C-alpha cells in the first residue's frame, strides 16, 4: 500500500511563501492525479489543486488560482505545491491526495500551514 509523506508545512507571515512536498513511497499502482486538499477547523476537506499524472494538466480552486502552483516529478513520484502570497485564510491542514482510479484514492497524514496577519 502506498504511503504519502508530506513535508514543508509551517508558520509564515501573510504575503509569504511556503512549498509543500509529498512523496509517494511504496507501490503506487495506477495514478490518475496527485494533488492537495485542505481542511479548516470544523469544515469539510476541500480541493486545492491537482495535476494529471500522465498529461500534466493542472486544476486549481478559484481561491488559490494565480497564487499556488502544483507540479509533479514522475521519476521521484512526488508532487509539490508552491504557495505564494499566502493569506491568513489559507491557514489549514493540507493533505496530499492520490486518485488511483475512479474509485480508489490515498491520503497523506496532513501538514499544518499557518499564516499570521
N, C-alpha and C positions, 0 to 999 in steps of 0.2 A: 504494500500500500504506500502511495506517495506521501511524503511529509513535506509541508511547506514551511520554510523557515524565514521569518520576516526580520529585517533589521532596519535601523535608520530612524525610528521614532524619537521623539524628544520634545523639548520645550524651545520655542523660538518667539521672538517678538513679531508683532504684526508688521507685515511688509517683508519679512524674511523668507528664507527658503529652507526646505528640507528635501532629502531624497530618501525614499523608501525602496528597499530591495527585497525581493522574495526569490528564494532558491528552492527549486523542486528537487527533493532528494528521494531516491528510490525509483521504482518503476512508475512512470507517469501514465503509461497506457496511451489511449487516444488523447489528443489535445486539440480542442476546438478553439478555445480562447483562454488567455490568462489575464487577470486584471485585479481591480481593487474595489472593495466596498468599504463603507464606513458606518459607524453606529454611534449616534448621540445618546446620552443617558435617557433612558425611558422611551426610546424610539426604536422603530424597526431598522434593520440594517438597510442601507441604501446604496445604490450603484454609484460609483465614482468614475471609473474608466476601465476599458478593456481593449485588448488587441487580439485580432485574429492570428492564431499561431502560424497558419500557413501563408496567408496573403499579406499579413501585416496591417490590415485596415484597422484604424483606431476609432473608438467611440468614447464620448465624454458626456458626463452630466452637464446640463446647462450651467450649473452653479460653479463649475471649475474650468469651463472652456476658456482658453486663452491664458490660463494660469498654470495648469497642470499638464504634464506631458508623460504619456505612458510609452514604454519601449520594451523590447524583448531581446534576449540573446538565445538563439536557437541551439547554439553549441553548449552553452552552460545551463540551459533550461532555467533561465532567470527572467524575471520581469521587474522593471523599476518604475517608480512614479516620482518624477521630478515635480516638486511643488514650489511654485514661486508666488510672490505677492500674497503670502498667507494672511488670512483674516481670523479674528477670534472665532468666528462662526465655523471655521474649519476644524476647530477642536473636537476630536472624536477618537474612537478606537478604529484603526484602519486594518482591514482584513484582506489578505491575499486570497485569490479565488481562481480555481481552475474549473472550466467547463469541459469535461472529458467527452461526453456525448450529450445528446438532448436530455438524457435522463440522469446522468451521473456527474457529480461535482465534488470538489475537495476544497477545504478551507484551511487557512493558517490559523494560528492561535491569537493573532491580533497584536497590534503595536499602538501605543498611545501617542497621539500627536496633540500637543497643547500649544496654543497661540495666545500670547498675552497682549493686551491692548496698551 
